[in-house]
Amino acid sequence: MYRRIPLSPSVIARFMTFVEKTDTCWIWTGGVSKSGYGSFHITINGVTSTFMAHRVAVAIAHGKCPRTLVVDHLCRYPRCVNPDH
C-alpha cells in the first residue's frame, strides 16, 4: 500500500530549495519534526499534507515510496535526505 506523494515538477523544485548537498549527505534545511526528521508540506486543491522529507526524496528518486518500505538513514543523520543513504 502506498501513501501517494503527489509529485510535480514544481513540487520537486520547491523540495530541492530546502536541500543543501554536501559531499556525503543532503541536509534538509526546512522544517523538522519533534524527532528531528525533515518534514515537507504539499498543498493540492486546498488540502495540505505533511510528508517526511526523506520519504519524499525516495519518491523523487524512485517514483514511489511504499508505506511498508523502511527508509533508514545509513549515515544516522535524521536531517539527511540523500536517497542513497
N, CA, C and O atoms as CSV, one atom per row, in Angstrom:
chain,resi,resn,atom,element,x,y,z
A,1,MET,N,N,0.836,-1.176,0.000
A,1,MET,CA,C,0.000,0.000,0.000
A,1,MET,C,C,0.884,1.244,0.000
A,1,MET,O,O,1.958,1.264,0.602
A,2,TYR,N,N,0.413,2.269,-0.682
A,2,TYR,CA,C,1.184,3.490,-0.812
A,2,TYR,C,C,0.401,4.673,-0.267
A,2,TYR,O,O,-0.813,4.758,-0.453
A,3,ARG,N,N,1.078,5.566,0.390
A,3,ARG,CA,C,0.529,6.886,0.639
A,3,ARG,C,C,1.116,7.713,-0.479
A,3,ARG,O,O,2.276,8.122,-0.427
A,4,ARG,N,N,0.316,7.951,-1.476
A,4,ARG,CA,C,0.803,8.607,-2.672
A,4,ARG,C,C,1.355,9.994,-2.337
A,4,ARG,O,O,0.673,10.826,-1.739
A,5,ILE,N,N,2.584,10.214,-2.733
A,5,ILE,CA,C,3.211,11.522,-2.569
A,5,ILE,C,C,3.032,12.253,-3.892
A,5,ILE,O,O,3.633,11.870,-4.896
A,6,PRO,N,N,2.213,13.300,-3.904
A,6,PRO,CA,C,1.920,13.991,-5.167
A,6,PRO,C,C,3.104,14.821,-5.636
A,6,PRO,O,O,3.369,15.905,-5.117
A,7,LEU,N,N,3.804,14.295,-6.623
A,7,LEU,CA,C,4.995,14.974,-7.132
A,7,LEU,C,C,4.695,15.602,-8.488
A,7,LEU,O,O,4.108,14.973,-9.368
A,8,SER,N,N,5.098,16.815,-8.628
A,8,SER,CA,C,5.025,17.534,-9.899
A,8,SER,C,C,6.357,18.254,-10.037
A,8,SER,O,O,7.090,18.372,-9.056
A,9,PRO,N,N,6.687,18.735,-11.223
A,9,PRO,CA,C,7.952,19.466,-11.352
A,9,PRO,C,C,8.065,20.640,-10.375
A,9,PRO,O,O,9.151,20.905,-9.860
A,10,SER,N,N,6.967,21.343,-10.114
A,10,SER,CA,C,7.042,22.483,-9.196
A,10,SER,C,C,7.240,22.030,-7.752
A,10,SER,O,O,7.949,22.690,-6.993
A,11,VAL,N,N,6.624,20.917,-7.363
A,11,VAL,CA,C,6.803,20.386,-6.009
A,11,VAL,C,C,8.248,19.913,-5.828
A,11,VAL,O,O,8.867,20.172,-4.796
A,12,ILE,N,N,8.773,19.228,-6.826
A,12,ILE,CA,C,10.162,18.752,-6.754
A,12,ILE,C,C,11.125,19.928,-6.673
A,12,ILE,O,O,12.069,19.905,-5.883
A,13,ALA,N,N,10.893,20.952,-7.481
A,13,ALA,CA,C,11.768,22.134,-7.461
A,13,ALA,C,C,11.716,22.814,-6.098
A,13,ALA,O,O,12.751,23.225,-5.572
A,14,ARG,N,N,10.518,22.938,-5.518
A,14,ARG,CA,C,10.393,23.561,-4.192
A,14,ARG,C,C,11.074,22.706,-3.138
A,14,ARG,O,O,11.742,23.237,-2.251
A,15,PHE,N,N,10.915,21.378,-3.220
A,15,PHE,CA,C,11.577,20.470,-2.288
A,15,PHE,C,C,13.093,20.702,-2.315
A,15,PHE,O,O,13.731,20.824,-1.269
A,16,MET,N,N,13.648,20.761,-3.508
A,16,MET,CA,C,15.104,20.880,-3.651
A,16,MET,C,C,15.652,22.210,-3.121
A,16,MET,O,O,16.845,22.306,-2.832
A,17,THR,N,N,14.804,23.238,-2.988
A,17,THR,CA,C,15.277,24.505,-2.409
A,17,THR,C,C,15.616,24.349,-0.932
A,17,THR,O,O,16.311,25.189,-0.359
A,18,PHE,N,N,15.127,23.274,-0.314
A,18,PHE,CA,C,15.397,23.017,1.101
A,18,PHE,C,C,16.516,22.004,1.316
A,18,PHE,O,O,16.745,21.559,2.441
A,19,VAL,N,N,17.212,21.637,0.238
A,19,VAL,CA,C,18.262,20.624,0.325
A,19,VAL,C,C,19.627,21.271,0.087
A,19,VAL,O,O,19.853,21.920,-0.935
A,20,GLU,N,N,20.524,21.084,1.042
A,20,GLU,CA,C,21.908,21.546,0.908
A,20,GLU,C,C,22.778,20.301,0.728
A,20,GLU,O,O,22.956,19.515,1.658
A,21,LYS,N,N,23.310,20.136,-0.470
A,21,LYS,CA,C,24.105,18.947,-0.766
A,21,LYS,C,C,25.549,19.126,-0.299
A,21,LYS,O,O,26.194,20.135,-0.584
A,22,THR,N,N,26.037,18.121,0.426
A,22,THR,CA,C,27.447,18.085,0.810
A,22,THR,C,C,28.080,16.922,0.050
A,22,THR,O,O,27.425,16.305,-0.791
A,23,ASP,N,N,29.317,16.623,0.330
A,23,ASP,CA,C,29.983,15.503,-0.338
A,23,ASP,C,C,29.315,14.169,-0.029
A,23,ASP,O,O,29.388,13.235,-0.828
A,24,THR,N,N,28.669,14.077,1.120
A,24,THR,CA,C,28.035,12.815,1.503
A,24,THR,C,C,26.533,12.973,1.713
A,24,THR,O,O,25.743,12.334,1.018
A,25,CYS,N,N,26.139,13.796,2.640
A,25,CYS,CA,C,24.731,13.939,2.987
A,25,CYS,C,C,24.064,15.074,2.205
A,25,CYS,O,O,24.720,16.003,1.734
A,26,TRP,N,N,22.762,14.967,2.088
A,26,TRP,CA,C,21.928,16.049,1.580
A,26,TRP,C,C,21.141,16.539,2.793
A,26,TRP,O,O,20.219,15.870,3.259
A,27,ILE,N,N,21.509,17.694,3.287
A,27,ILE,CA,C,20.956,18.198,4.536
A,27,ILE,C,C,19.641,18.935,4.280
A,27,ILE,O,O,19.578,19.849,3.459
A,28,TRP,N,N,18.597,18.524,4.994
A,28,TRP,CA,C,17.299,19.167,4.907
A,28,TRP,C,C,17.338,20.449,5.737
A,28,TRP,O,O,17.599,20.407,6.939
A,29,THR,N,N,17.079,21.588,5.091
A,29,THR,CA,C,17.144,22.881,5.769
A,29,THR,C,C,15.757,23.432,6.083
A,29,THR,O,O,15.636,24.520,6.646
A,30,GLY,N,N,14.720,22.695,5.725
A,30,GLY,CA,C,13.347,23.108,6.006
A,30,GLY,C,C,12.936,22.695,7.409
A,30,GLY,O,O,13.770,22.415,8.270
A,31,GLY,N,N,11.644,22.666,7.610
A,31,GLY,CA,C,11.092,22.322,8.912
A,31,GLY,C,C,11.427,20.900,9.323
A,31,GLY,O,O,11.651,20.024,8.488
A,32,VAL,N,N,11.454,20.693,10.636
A,32,VAL,CA,C,11.734,19.361,11.168
A,32,VAL,C,C,10.668,18.983,12.194
A,32,VAL,O,O,10.041,19.844,12.812
A,33,SER,N,N,10.486,17.696,12.357
A,33,SER,CA,C,9.551,17.172,13.354
A,33,SER,C,C,10.196,17.230,14.737
A,33,SER,O,O,11.373,17.565,14.872
A,34,LYS,N,N,9.419,16.906,15.747
A,34,LYS,CA,C,9.948,16.866,17.118
A,34,LYS,C,C,11.082,15.863,17.255
A,34,LYS,O,O,11.961,16.017,18.103
A,35,SER,N,N,11.058,14.831,16.413
A,35,SER,CA,C,12.105,13.808,16.477
A,35,SER,C,C,13.334,14.168,15.649
A,35,SER,O,O,14.303,13.410,15.618
A,36,GLY,N,N,13.303,15.331,14.969
A,36,GLY,CA,C,14.472,15.797,14.237
A,36,GLY,C,C,14.504,15.443,12.764
A,36,GLY,O,O,15.466,15.774,12.071
A,37,TYR,N,N,13.464,14.774,12.271
A,37,TYR,CA,C,13.400,14.409,10.854
A,37,TYR,C,C,12.755,15.532,10.057
A,37,TYR,O,O,11.861,16.222,10.546
A,38,GLY,N,N,13.218,15.707,8.824
A,38,GLY,CA,C,12.660,16.742,7.973
A,38,GLY,C,C,11.200,16.495,7.655
A,38,GLY,O,O,10.767,15.353,7.500
A,39,SER,N,N,10.440,17.591,7.559
A,39,SER,CA,C,9.038,17.478,7.157
A,39,SER,C,C,8.786,18.442,5.999
A,39,SER,O,O,9.349,19.535,5.944
A,40,PHE,N,N,7.932,18.009,5.082
A,40,PHE,CA,C,7.663,18.767,3.865
A,40,PHE,C,C,6.159,18.800,3.647
A,40,PHE,O,O,5.491,17.768,3.709
A,41,HIS,N,N,5.635,19.980,3.394
A,41,HIS,CA,C,4.201,20.172,3.212
A,41,HIS,C,C,3.881,20.351,1.736
A,41,HIS,O,O,4.547,21.103,1.025
A,42,ILE,N,N,2.851,19.645,1.291
A,42,ILE,CA,C,2.391,19.752,-0.090
A,42,ILE,C,C,0.896,20.071,-0.049
A,42,ILE,O,O,0.123,19.372,0.605
A,43,THR,N,N,0.495,21.138,-0.755
A,43,THR,CA,C,-0.906,21.525,-0.818
A,43,THR,C,C,-1.448,21.236,-2.209
A,43,THR,O,O,-0.919,21.722,-3.209
A,44,ILE,N,N,-2.511,20.437,-2.260
A,44,ILE,CA,C,-3.187,20.097,-3.509
A,44,ILE,C,C,-4.668,20.402,-3.327
A,44,ILE,O,O,-5.299,19.894,-2.400
A,45,ASN,N,N,-5.222,21.226,-4.203
A,45,ASN,CA,C,-6.643,21.582,-4.136
A,45,ASN,C,C,-7.061,22.080,-2.754
A,45,ASN,O,O,-8.138,21.743,-2.261
A,46,GLY,N,N,-6.198,22.884,-2.137
A,46,GLY,CA,C,-6.509,23.471,-0.840
A,46,GLY,C,C,-6.300,22.561,0.356
A,46,GLY,O,O,-6.531,22.977,1.491
A,47,VAL,N,N,-5.872,21.338,0.129
A,47,VAL,CA,C,-5.628,20.399,1.227
A,47,VAL,C,C,-4.126,20.216,1.391
A,47,VAL,O,O,-3.432,19.817,0.457
A,48,THR,N,N,-3.635,20.512,2.583
A,48,THR,CA,C,-2.204,20.389,2.865
A,48,THR,C,C,-1.926,19.071,3.569
A,48,THR,O,O,-2.582,18.718,4.549
A,49,SER,N,N,-0.942,18.355,3.048
A,49,SER,CA,C,-0.484,17.105,3.663
A,49,SER,C,C,0.981,17.261,4.024
A,49,SER,O,O,1.737,17.938,3.328
A,50,THR,N,N,1.371,16.631,5.115
A,50,THR,CA,C,2.758,16.671,5.565
A,50,THR,C,C,3.387,15.305,5.340
A,50,THR,O,O,2.806,14.272,5.672
A,51,PHE,N,N,4.581,15.323,4.771
A,51,PHE,CA,C,5.324,14.097,4.485
A,51,PHE,C,C,6.711,14.208,5.104
A,51,PHE,O,O,7.252,15.305,5.241
A,52,MET,N,N,7.276,13.077,5.472
A,52,MET,CA,C,8.656,13.059,5.954
A,52,MET,C,C,9.566,13.331,4.759
A,52,MET,O,O,9.435,12.690,3.717
A,53,ALA,N,N,10.480,14.275,4.909
A,53,ALA,CA,C,11.299,14.730,3.779
A,53,ALA,C,C,12.132,13.604,3.181
A,53,ALA,O,O,12.297,13.556,1.962
A,54,HIS,N,N,12.660,12.699,3.994
A,54,HIS,CA,C,13.486,11.623,3.437
A,54,HIS,C,C,12.635,10.665,2.603
A,54,HIS,O,O,13.150,10.061,1.662
A,55,ARG,N,N,11.349,10.511,2.922
A,55,ARG,CA,C,10.467,9.663,2.120
A,55,ARG,C,C,10.125,10.353,0.795
A,55,ARG,O,O,9.991,9.688,-0.232
A,56,VAL,N,N,9.984,11.676,0.816
A,56,VAL,CA,C,9.755,12.419,-0.426
A,56,VAL,C,C,10.971,12.269,-1.338
A,56,VAL,O,O,10.826,12.092,-2.547
A,57,ALA,N,N,12.168,12.339,-0.757
A,57,ALA,CA,C,13.394,12.181,-1.554
A,57,ALA,C,C,13.439,10.813,-2.231
A,57,ALA,O,O,13.850,10.707,-3.386
A,58,VAL,N,N,13.022,9.774,-1.528
A,58,VAL,CA,C,12.989,8.427,-2.113
A,58,VAL,C,C,11.963,8.390,-3.249
A,58,VAL,O,O,12.228,7.806,-4.301
A,59,ALA,N,N,10.809,9.001,-3.048
A,59,ALA,CA,C,9.780,9.035,-4.095
A,59,ALA,C,C,10.276,9.791,-5.325
A,59,ALA,O,O,10.003,9.380,-6.452
A,60,ILE,N,N,10.993,10.879,-5.126
A,60,ILE,CA,C,11.551,11.631,-6.262
A,60,ILE,C,C,12.548,10.754,-7.014
A,60,ILE,O,O,12.542,10.714,-8.244
A,61,ALA,N,N,13.397,10.057,-6.278
A,61,ALA,CA,C,14.448,9.245,-6.903
A,61,ALA,C,C,13.914,7.976,-7.565
A,61,ALA,O,O,14.460,7.530,-8.574
A,62,HIS,N,N,12.851,7.391,-7.006
A,62,HIS,CA,C,12.405,6.072,-7.466
A,62,HIS,C,C,10.964,6.039,-7.977
A,62,HIS,O,O,10.470,4.984,-8.375
A,63,GLY,N,N,10.298,7.182,-7.967
A,63,GLY,CA,C,8.932,7.246,-8.487
A,63,GLY,C,C,7.852,6.911,-7.481
A,63,GLY,O,O,6.687,7.236,-7.708
A,64,LYS,N,N,8.205,6.267,-6.368
A,64,LYS,CA,C,7.248,5.946,-5.324
A,64,LYS,C,C,8.003,5.580,-4.053
A,64,LYS,O,O,9.203,5.304,-4.064
A,65,CYS,N,N,7.252,5.590,-2.962
A,65,CYS,CA,C,7.831,5.205,-1.680
A,65,CYS,C,C,6.755,4.454,-0.897
A,65,CYS,O,O,5.932,5.074,-0.223
A,66,PRO,N,N,6.758,3.131,-0.981
A,66,PRO,CA,C,5.726,2.347,-0.295
A,66,PRO,C,C,5.719,2.598,1.211
A,66,PRO,O,O,6.770,2.786,1.825
A,67,ARG,N,N,4.528,2.600,1.796
A,67,ARG,CA,C,4.417,2.765,3.246
A,67,ARG,C,C,5.184,1.691,3.997
A,67,ARG,O,O,5.714,1.934,5.081
A,68,THR,N,N,5.238,0.515,3.418
A,68,THR,CA,C,5.897,-0.601,4.090
A,68,THR,C,C,7.415,-0.547,3.988
A,68,THR,O,O,8.114,-1.289,4.677
A,69,LEU,N,N,7.923,0.327,3.131
A,69,LEU,CA,C,9.366,0.449,2.958
A,69,LEU,C,C,9.979,1.174,4.144
A,69,LEU,O,O,9.564,2.284,4.478
A,70,VAL,N,N,10.956,0.558,4.777
A,70,VAL,CA,C,11.679,1.209,5.864
A,70,VAL,C,C,12.781,2.042,5.223
A,70,VAL,O,O,13.703,1.508,4.605
A,71,VAL,N,N,12.674,3.345,5.377
A,71,VAL,CA,C,13.669,4.254,4.817
A,71,VAL,C,C,14.602,4.625,5.954
A,71,VAL,O,O,14.280,5.472,6.788
A,72,ASP,N,N,15.753,3.987,5.980
A,72,ASP,CA,C,16.705,4.165,7.072
A,72,ASP,C,C,17.812,5.117,6.641
A,72,ASP,O,O,18.191,5.168,5.471
A,73,HIS,N,N,18.312,5.857,7.593
A,73,HIS,CA,C,19.422,6.770,7.341
A,73,HIS,C,C,20.714,6.044,7.671
A,73,HIS,O,O,21.117,5.976,8.831
A,74,LEU,N,N,21.357,5.505,6.652
A,74,LEU,CA,C,22.594,4.771,6.903
A,74,LEU,C,C,23.669,5.678,7.504
A,74,LEU,O,O,24.582,5.213,8.187
A,75,CYS,N,N,23.544,6.975,7.238
A,75,CYS,CA,C,24.503,7.933,7.800
A,75,CYS,C,C,24.159,8.290,9.242
A,75,CYS,O,O,24.947,8.933,9.936
A,76,ARG,N,N,22.976,7.867,9.687
A,76,ARG,CA,C,22.493,8.119,11.046
A,76,ARG,C,C,22.242,9.597,11.333
A,76,ARG,O,O,22.298,10.018,12.488
A,77,TYR,N,N,21.968,10.385,10.301
A,77,TYR,CA,C,21.657,11.803,10.489
A,77,TYR,C,C,20.211,12.033,10.050
A,77,TYR,O,O,19.924,11.987,8.854
A,78,PRO,N,N,19.291,12.281,10.994
A,78,PRO,CA,C,17.871,12.391,10.665
A,78,PRO,C,C,17.528,13.452,9.614
A,78,PRO,O,O,16.527,13.310,8.913
A,79,ARG,N,N,18.321,14.491,9.492
A,79,ARG,CA,C,18.032,15.546,8.504
A,79,ARG,C,C,18.543,15.208,7.095
A,79,ARG,O,O,18.306,15.966,6.154
A,80,CYS,N,N,19.230,14.096,6.949
A,80,CYS,CA,C,19.750,13.712,5.635
A,80,CYS,C,C,18.603,13.198,4.758
A,80,CYS,O,O,17.801,12.371,5.192
A,81,VAL,N,N,18.539,13.699,3.520
A,81,VAL,CA,C,17.523,13.262,2.571
A,81,VAL,C,C,18.161,12.660,1.324
A,81,VAL,O,O,17.503,12.535,0.292
A,82,ASN,N,N,19.418,12.290,1.409
A,82,ASN,CA,C,20.095,11.656,0.281
A,82,ASN,C,C,19.478,10.278,0.065
A,82,ASN,O,O,19.599,9.421,0.940
A,83,PRO,N,N,18.823,10.035,-1.068
A,83,PRO,CA,C,18.177,8.735,-1.277
A,83,PRO,C,C,19.151,7.569,-1.345
A,83,PRO,O,O,18.727,6.417,-1.245
A,84,ASP,N,N,20.426,7.829,-1.509
A,84,ASP,CA,C,21.430,6.762,-1.500
A,84,ASP,C,C,21.780,6.315,-0.087
A,84,ASP,O,O,22.436,5.291,0.103
A,85,HIS,N,N,21.341,7.084,0.896
A,85,HIS,CA,C,21.619,6.734,2.299
A,85,HIS,C,C,20.490,5.928,2.868
A,85,HIS,O,O,20.537,5.538,4.035
